[in-house]
Amino acid sequence: MPGGRKPTGGKIRKSRGKRRRENGRPPAFTMIGEKKVRPIRVMGGERKLRLISEYEVNIALGNGEIKKVKILSVIENKASKIFTRKKIITKGALVKTELGTIRITSRPGQHGVLNGVLLREDVASQKT
């Protein structure tokens, strides 16, 4: 029957209300800038780190070596065209660094850190 009623004609009521643990939080929208991390309390009293801004990324070079490199700009973010325009960094974003093009592999809004893998090396960085 239309109008949210039972076959008997009685009203269908919600079984329960929302719980505090079920509410969402605003996204981190990680940008390029001085490092800012915001801790958030999650269920069970644990802490999650929200990376608000960062200007360096940890890069896995492939030979077991990890390097910290400065971010120059956001090339592309497949999560959203708006993220690309606003230079917002999320997992999967392509970032231009001093070493070359990097894909972000960590979730900065969840992990509080920027990790990435090197895709292409710039010719200028190979000479130095």
PASEBA-1860 file (N, C-alpha, C; in nm, 3 decimals):
! residues 128
1> MPGGRKPT> 0.084/-0.119/0.000/0.000/0.000/0.000/0.088/0.125/0.000 ~ 0.045/0.229/-0.070/0.125/0.352/-0.074/0.120/0.426/0.060 ~ 0.222/0.512/0.081/0.224/0.593/0.203/0.289/0.525/0.322 ~ 0.365/0.416/0.298/0.437/0.351/0.407/0.347/0.287/0.510 ~ 0.254/0.203/0.464/0.162/0.134/0.557/0.169/-0.016/0.541 ~ 0.133/-0.086/0.647/0.128/-0.232/0.647/0.002/-0.278/0.575 ~ -0.003/-0.408/0.538/-0.125/-0.459/0.473/-0.249/-0.441/0.562 ~ -0.227/-0.434/0.694/-0.340/-0.418/0.787/-0.385/-0.272/0.796
9> GGKIRKSR> -0.304/-0.180/0.741/-0.340/-0.039/0.747/-0.259/0.039/0.848 ~ -0.183/-0.030/0.934/-0.102/0.038/1.035/0.020/0.104/0.973 ~ 0.070/0.207/1.041/0.187/0.280/0.992/0.315/0.198/1.009 ~ 0.407/0.207/0.911/0.539/0.145/0.925/0.631/0.247/0.989 ~ 0.684/0.213/1.106/0.772/0.305/1.178/0.917/0.255/1.168 ~ 1.012/0.349/1.176/1.153/0.312/1.174/1.184/0.224/1.293 ~ 1.265/0.121/1.271/1.298/0.029/1.379/1.385/0.095/1.486 ~ 1.473/0.185/1.444/1.558/0.256/1.539/1.614/0.382/1.474
17> GKRRRENG> 1.669/0.468/1.555/1.730/0.591/1.504/1.875/0.568/1.467 ~ 1.941/0.674/1.426/2.083/0.666/1.392/2.167/0.660/1.518 ~ 2.282/0.597/1.506/2.377/0.590/1.615/2.495/0.683/1.587 ~ 2.559/0.730/1.692/2.670/0.822/1.675/2.783/0.759/1.594 ~ 2.805/0.630/1.612/2.913/0.562/1.539/2.886/0.552/1.389 ~ 2.763/0.573/1.348/2.727/0.559/1.207/2.739/0.690/1.129 ~ 2.766/0.800/1.201/2.771/0.927/1.129/2.899/0.938/1.047 ~ 2.893/1.011/0.940/3.009/1.033/0.855/3.084/1.156/0.899
25> RPPAFTMI> 3.202/1.175/0.846/3.280/1.294/0.875/3.320/1.361/0.745 ~ 3.348/1.489/0.749/3.390/1.557/0.626/3.525/1.504/0.578 ~ 3.548/1.499/0.446/3.675/1.448/0.393/3.792/1.540/0.425 ~ 3.913/1.485/0.416/4.033/1.559/0.453/4.071/1.664/0.348 ~ 4.051/1.633/0.218/4.092/1.722/0.109/4.238/1.764/0.123 ~ 4.327/1.666/0.119/4.471/1.689/0.134/4.524/1.776/0.021 ~ 4.598/1.880/0.058/4.652/1.974/-0.040/4.803/1.986/-0.023 ~ 4.867/2.060/-0.115/5.010/2.084/-0.108/5.034/2.202/-0.015
33> GEKKVRPI> 5.123/2.185/0.081/5.155/2.292/0.176/5.231/2.238/0.295 ~ 5.247/2.323/0.395/5.318/2.282/0.517/5.244/2.168/0.583 ~ 5.318/2.071/0.638/5.256/1.949/0.692/5.160/1.980/0.807 ~ 5.035/1.935/0.790/4.933/1.948/0.895/4.860/1.815/0.906 ~ 4.857/1.757/1.026/4.790/1.630/1.051/4.688/1.651/1.162 ~ 4.566/1.603/1.140/4.462/1.616/1.241/4.424/1.477/1.292 ~ 4.445/1.450/1.421/4.404/1.319/1.474/4.253/1.314/1.495 ~ 4.193/1.197/1.469/4.050/1.178/1.486/4.027/1.054/1.569
41> RVMGGERK> 3.938/1.063/1.666/3.906/0.947/1.748/3.802/0.863/1.674 ~ 3.829/0.734/1.663/3.737/0.644/1.593/3.685/0.541/1.693 ~ 3.598/0.454/1.645/3.534/0.355/1.731/3.638/0.267/1.802 ~ 3.617/0.243/1.928/3.709/0.165/2.009/3.817/0.250/2.072 ~ 3.808/0.382/2.056/3.907/0.472/2.115/4.035/0.485/2.036 ~ 4.043/0.421/1.920/4.163/0.429/1.837/4.174/0.567/1.774 ~ 4.290/0.595/1.716/4.315/0.722/1.649/4.342/0.699/1.502 ~ 4.288/0.788/1.420/4.314/0.789/1.277/4.375/0.925/1.248
49> LRLISEYE> 4.467/0.933/1.154/4.530/1.060/1.123/4.480/1.112/0.989 ~ 4.432/1.236/0.989/4.389/1.302/0.866/4.502/1.394/0.822 ~ 4.554/1.371/0.702/4.658/1.458/0.648/4.589/1.574/0.578 ~ 4.602/1.693/0.633/4.536/1.811/0.577/4.622/1.872/0.465 ~ 4.752/1.881/0.489/4.842/1.931/0.385/4.983/1.873/0.407 ~ 5.055/1.860/0.296/5.192/1.806/0.298/5.261/1.849/0.170 ~ 5.391/1.875/0.177/5.465/1.914/0.057/5.571/1.812/0.017 ~ 5.576/1.697/0.088/5.670/1.591/0.052/5.597/1.458/0.041
57> VNIALGNG> 5.651/1.369/-0.041/5.593/1.236/-0.058/5.704/1.132/-0.047 ~ 5.674/1.018/0.017/5.768/0.906/0.026/5.753/0.824/-0.102 ~ 5.863/0.801/-0.171/5.859/0.731/-0.300/5.935/0.600/-0.290 ~ 5.869/0.492/-0.335/5.936/0.363/-0.348/5.999/0.360/-0.487 ~ 6.129/0.350/-0.492/6.199/0.356/-0.620/6.205/0.222/-0.693 ~ 6.167/0.115/-0.629/6.163/-0.015/-0.696/6.277/-0.107/-0.656 ~ 6.391/-0.052/-0.615/6.504/-0.134/-0.576/6.512/-0.146/-0.423 ~ 6.401/-0.128/-0.356/6.397/-0.138/-0.211/6.431/-0.007/-0.141
65> EIKKVKIL> 6.465/0.094/-0.220/6.502/0.224/-0.166/6.379/0.314/-0.156 ~ 6.372/0.393/-0.049/6.262/0.487/-0.030/6.321/0.626/-0.015 ~ 6.263/0.722/-0.087/6.315/0.858/-0.088/6.201/0.955/-0.060 ~ 6.231/1.064/0.012/6.133/1.170/0.039/6.158/1.284/-0.058 ~ 6.058/1.318/-0.140/6.075/1.415/-0.247/5.968/1.523/-0.238 ~ 6.004/1.643/-0.280/5.911/1.757/-0.276/5.809/1.748/-0.390 ~ 5.682/1.778/-0.357/5.574/1.780/-0.455/5.571/1.916/-0.523 ~ 5.562/1.916/-0.658/5.555/2.041/-0.732/5.410/2.077/-0.766
73> SVIENKAS> 5.332/1.979/-0.816/5.191/2.005/-0.848/5.116/1.875/-0.867 ~ 4.984/1.886/-0.873/4.897/1.771/-0.900/4.868/1.772/-1.050 ~ 4.903/1.663/-1.118/4.881/1.653/-1.262/4.737/1.611/-1.290 ~ 4.693/1.502/-1.224/4.560/1.448/-1.249/4.512/1.373/-1.126 ~ 4.380/1.384/-1.101/4.318/1.306/-0.995/4.193/1.243/-1.055 ~ 4.198/1.110/-1.075/4.087/1.042/-1.142/3.963/1.032/-1.055 ~ 3.977/1.062/-0.926/3.861/1.060/-0.837/3.760/1.167/-0.879 ~ 3.810/1.282/-0.924/3.722/1.392/-0.962/3.799/1.497/-1.041
81> KIFTRKKI> 3.733/1.555/-1.141/3.795/1.664/-1.217/3.814/1.786/-1.128 ~ 3.722/1.805/-1.035/3.729/1.919/-0.943/3.852/1.906/-0.854 ~ 3.883/1.781/-0.810/4.002/1.758/-0.728/4.128/1.798/-0.805 ~ 4.132/1.770/-0.936/4.246/1.806/-1.019/4.261/1.958/-1.023 ~ 4.150/2.027/-1.044/4.153/2.173/-1.052/4.193/2.237/-0.919 ~ 4.145/2.180/-0.809/4.173/2.237/-0.677/4.303/2.184/-0.617 ~ 4.374/2.096/-0.690/4.501/2.037/-0.646/4.485/1.956/-0.517 ~ 4.378/1.876/-0.510/4.353/1.790/-0.394/4.413/1.653/-0.421
89> ITKGALVK> 4.484/1.599/-0.322/4.555/1.472/-0.336/4.477/1.361/-0.267 ~ 4.446/1.254/-0.342/4.384/1.133/-0.286/4.460/1.013/-0.341 ~ 4.422/0.894/-0.300/4.485/0.773/-0.352/4.460/0.765/-0.503 ~ 4.566/0.734/-0.578/4.554/0.723/-0.723/4.585/0.852/-0.798 ~ 4.604/0.961/-0.727/4.633/1.089/-0.792/4.774/1.087/-0.853 ~ 4.789/1.151/-0.968/4.920/1.164/-1.032/4.979/1.299/-0.991 ~ 5.100/1.293/-0.937/5.164/1.411/-0.879/5.300/1.433/-0.945 ~ 5.330/1.559/-0.978/5.460/1.593/-1.034/5.553/1.629/-0.919
97> TELGTIRI> 5.671/1.564/-0.916/5.770/1.590/-0.812/5.903/1.625/-0.876 ~ 6.001/1.654/-0.792/6.136/1.685/-0.842/6.198/1.566/-0.914 ~ 6.156/1.446/-0.877/6.213/1.324/-0.934/6.140/1.277/-1.060 ~ 6.013/1.315/-1.075/5.933/1.272/-1.190/5.786/1.260/-1.151 ~ 5.710/1.182/-1.229/5.568/1.163/-1.204/5.547/1.048/-1.107 ~ 5.461/1.070/-1.010/5.434/0.971/-0.904/5.286/0.947/-0.893 ~ 5.250/0.821/-0.865/5.111/0.789/-0.833/5.102/0.767/-0.682 ~ 5.007/0.829/-0.618/4.988/0.817/-0.473/4.924/0.681/-0.444
105> TSRPGQHG> 4.987/0.605/-0.352/4.937/0.471/-0.318/4.874/0.465/-0.179 ~ 4.900/0.565/-0.096/4.840/0.565/0.038/4.709/0.645/0.036 ~ 4.632/0.633/0.144/4.509/0.711/0.157/4.535/0.821/0.261 ~ 4.570/0.941/0.216/4.612/1.046/0.309/4.506/1.084/0.413 ~ 4.379/1.074/0.378/4.273/1.106/0.473/4.252/1.000/0.579 ~ 4.308/0.880/0.557/4.294/0.769/0.651/4.425/0.737/0.722 ~ 4.536/0.744/0.647/4.666/0.702/0.700/4.749/0.815/0.757 ~ 4.725/0.937/0.710/4.802/1.051/0.758/4.941/1.062/0.700
113> VLNGVLLR> 4.964/0.996/0.587/5.096/0.999/0.524/5.079/0.990/0.373 ~ 5.175/1.045/0.297/5.172/1.038/0.151/5.281/0.942/0.103 ~ 5.241/0.831/0.045/5.333/0.735/-0.016/5.301/0.727/-0.164 ~ 5.400/0.697/-0.245/5.377/0.686/-0.388/5.480/0.599/-0.457 ~ 5.451/0.569/-0.583/5.545/0.493/-0.667/5.582/0.578/-0.788 ~ 5.706/0.569/-0.827/5.758/0.645/-0.940/5.710/0.583/-1.070 ~ 5.649/0.666/-1.156/5.603/0.618/-1.286/5.702/0.652/-1.396 ~ 5.739/0.780/-1.405/5.834/0.825/-1.506/5.936/0.918/-1.441
121> EDVASQKT> 6.062/0.900/-1.479/6.166/0.990/-1.431/6.185/1.101/-1.531 ~ 6.205/1.223/-1.482/6.234/1.336/-1.570/6.378/1.327/-1.617 ~ 6.405/1.380/-1.736/6.540/1.377/-1.793/6.634/1.462/-1.707 ~ 6.585/1.574/-1.655/6.668/1.662/-1.573/6.714/1.593/-1.445 ~ 6.627/1.511/-1.386/6.663/1.444/-1.261/6.761/1.329/-1.284 ~ 6.766/1.272/-1.407/6.858/1.163/-1.437/7.001/1.212/-1.446 ~ 7.020/1.338/-1.490/7.153/1.393/-1.507/7.219/1.426/-1.374 ~ 7.137/1.459/-1.273/7.193/1.498/-1.143/7.220/1.381/-1.053
END
